[in-house]
Structure formats: structure tokens, C-alpha cells
Amino acid sequence: MASTQFSSGDVIVDRRADYARMLAESGDHLAATELMAQALELAPNWPAGWFKLGEYQEKSGDKGGAISAYERVVSLDPEGIFAASLKLAVLGAAEVPDQPPSRYVEELFDEYAVRFETALVEKLEYSVPAKLTALIEKNIPTPSFRCVVDIGCGTGLLGVEIKSMAGRLEGFDISANMLSKAEEKEIYDYLGQADLALGPEESALFTESFVQHRADLVAAADVLMYLGSLATVFDLTESLLMPKGIFAFSVEDAGDKTGFTLRPSLRYAHSFDYVCDLLAKKGFDLLESVRTTIRMDAGKPITGILFIARKAD
């Protein structure tokens, strides 16, 4: 939840909420729940407060209370900034949505941008950019691409790895703060804001200056786990790529589950068969796939699948 959304506008309410937070951090989620509920009696239309109450109730074992709190957030947060709909889906109280709310993803990464690389690379041992680049080099002898589009480029970690093989390197991300960090690296020929949940007709990936079928490599590292259905982003990729263009990307591995699933982390995992079926439907030939650890999470390895595919003629 974005910290910029957390003030209720009432000093007394905020003070009680801060005490509740400290209780939760000490492990006393029941006491945190009680204090947060008291605060919400004074600020009944505060979505961030209801979201925090739901989190405390979850951790104290009150699933029914958490569901009620998240349902209240949904009614107070039409843009979905707090992603309460995802929380309800994880708790089994709602259908898993095909996509998370775009405003939630944008706010999440705007808040995360400053500490993103330290957290991901140094603490979580994130390895997708180097591994995905190695997979490209393995399948494409002496790779040299006229135009590479890095979708969901974040702070540019993949861009650093693939810059040497790109005549022109474009990066797009939903988060303006992430794009600012990527710009500091001075490796992209163009950076722009774009929502990967939008189809080709609506996407900022295509303007009068940025035509369709301009890329011979589209790459997406650790991006697709923030989308459920991949149909739209595969349509975008097909529209970006020229014939025989290369699509290199990663997903979190759903294991023996089918289709895609929403995890408690609020990230999506995708099955191998789901991805392969969708690639075939969109006119891609799979060149290679590799299962590998993509990062750590709470001290445990997260398994992903790296894919490299070629668009048909």
C-alpha cells in the first residue's frame, strides 16, 4: 500500500493508526486490530485505514473480518490503488481478476523505485536480466538487433545487460519514478510511460512516432507476474515485432497448476502449458524454455520460467 495514501487527515486518527502499526510490528495483531477499529470509528471513509485493518485481521486469524474490511476498501477505492480486490481473491472471497488494477501497480513501483535495486539485487538475489540475456545469446548467434523494446523496463537492469546487442534501445514502464531511475543509467535511446494491460489500439507503445512492427527483439524481465491473463501483452508484443522477431521473457512458475494463479504475494504465476498455448495462438514458435530460481522471497527461492520465442514470418 502506498505510504502517500496513509494519512486520514485527522491527527488523532493518524496517531491511533500509528500505535496500531507499532503493535502489529511487535507481533500483537489482535491489539492492533482493536486499536485500528477504534480509529476507523472516527474516520469511517478512510480506505487506507480499512486496508490496514484487513491486514491485521488476516494476521490475527480473523478471515471473515479481513474480508469485510477489504470489501469496504473496494467500495471506497474505485481506482483500486490498494488492490483490495486481489486480497479478496487470495482469501477466496472473489474471482481472480485477469489483471490487477493499473493504479495499484503504478503506485507500488513509484513507491518502490528508490530502494528497488538494493532490495531486489542485493537482498533478494534477483538474477533474471543476466539469465535472460544468456538465453538470448545462446539461441541467437552473435545477436545484433536493430531495435530492442524493453517492456516493463523498471530501473533498467535488463537494459544494462542487452544494451551492447541493441542498435536502438527503448524502455517502457507504468511507473514514472522507475523511468527516472532508468534514465540515470543513460543507456536508453527512448523511455516512455505505458500500461501493459492496454491493448495495441490504446497503448502508448504506439504513436505517430512509434510505429508497429518496429522491433526485432522485445524483452520482458520479471514483468508478467504483475499481469494475470497474458493475452493482451502478447498482442502488444506481436504488434511491436517485425516478422521473425524475438520475444524473450520470464514468468513465475505455477508448477502443476493450470492457467495462471494469484499468489499471496499478489503476484501472478503462470503454467508452462498456458504460456506455450498462448504463444502458439499468437503466432510464435518456442525456441527454448528454462526453469530457474529467479529471486528469493522470505528466505525461499522463487522458481520461474525463462522463454525465448520467434514470431512467424
Residue, then its C-alpha position, 0 to 999 in steps of 0.5 A: m500500500a502506498s505510504t502517500q495514501f496513509s494519512s486520514g487527515d485527522v491527527i488523532v486518527d493518524r496517531r491511533a493508526d500509528y500505535a496500531r502499526m507499532l503493535a502489529e510490528s511487535g507481533d500483537h495483531l489482535a491489539a492492533t486490530e482493536l486499536m485500528a477499529q477504534a480509529l476507523e470509528l472516527a474516520p469511517n471513509w478512510p480506505a487506507g485505514w480499512f486496508k490496514l485493518g484487513e491486514y491485521q485481521e488476516k494476521s490475527g486469524d480473523k478471515g471473515g473480518a479481513i474480508s469485510a474490511y477489504e470489501r469496504v476498501v473496494s467500495l471506497d477505492p474505485e481506482g483500486i490503488f490498494a488492490a483490495s480486490l486481489k486480497l479478496a481473491v487470495l482469501g477466496a472471497a472473489e474471482v481472480p481478476d485477469q489483471p490487477p488494477s493499473r493504479y495499484v501497480e503504478e503506485l507500488f513501483d513509484e513507491y518502490a523505485v528508490r530502494f528497488e535495486t538494493a532490495l531486489v539485487e542485493k537482498l533478494e538475489y534477483s538474477v533474471p536480466a543476466k539469465l535472460t540475456a544468456l538465453i538470448e545469446k545462446n539461441i541467437p548467434t552473435p545477436s545484433f538487433r536493430c531495435v530492442v523494446d524493453i517492456g516493463c523496463g523498471t530501473g533498467l537492469l535488463g537494459v544494462e545487460i542487452k544494451s551492447m546487442a541493441g542498435r536502438l534501445e527503448g524502455f517502457d514502464i507504468s511507473a514514472n519514478m522507475l523511468s527516472k531511475a532508468e534514465e540515470k543509467e543513460i543507456y536508453d535511446y527512448l523511455g516512455q510511460a505505458d500500461l501493459a494491460l492496454g491493448p495495441e489500439e490504446s497503448a502508448l507503445f504506439t504513436e505517430s512516432f512509434v510505429q508497429h512492427r518496429a522491433d526485432l527483439v522485445a524483452a520482458a524481465d520479471v514483468l508478467m507476474y504483475l499481469g494475470s491473463l497474458a493475452t493482451v501483452f502478447d498482442l502488444t508484443e506481436s504488434l511491436l515485432m517485425p516478422k521473425g522477431i524475438f520475444a524473450f521473457s520470464v514468468e513465475d512458475a505455477g508448477d502443476k497448476t493450470g492457467f495462471t494463479l494469484r499468489p499471496s504475494l499478489r503476484y501472478a504465476h503462470s503454467f508452462d502449458y498456458v504460456c506455450d498455448l498462448l504463444a502458439k495462438k499468437g503466432f510464435d514458435l518456442l525456441e527454448s524454455v528454462r526453469t530457474t530460481i529467479r529471486m528469493d522471497a522470505g528466505k525461499p527461492i522463487t522458481g520461474i520460467l525463462f522463454i525465448a520465442r520467434k514470431a512467424d514470418 
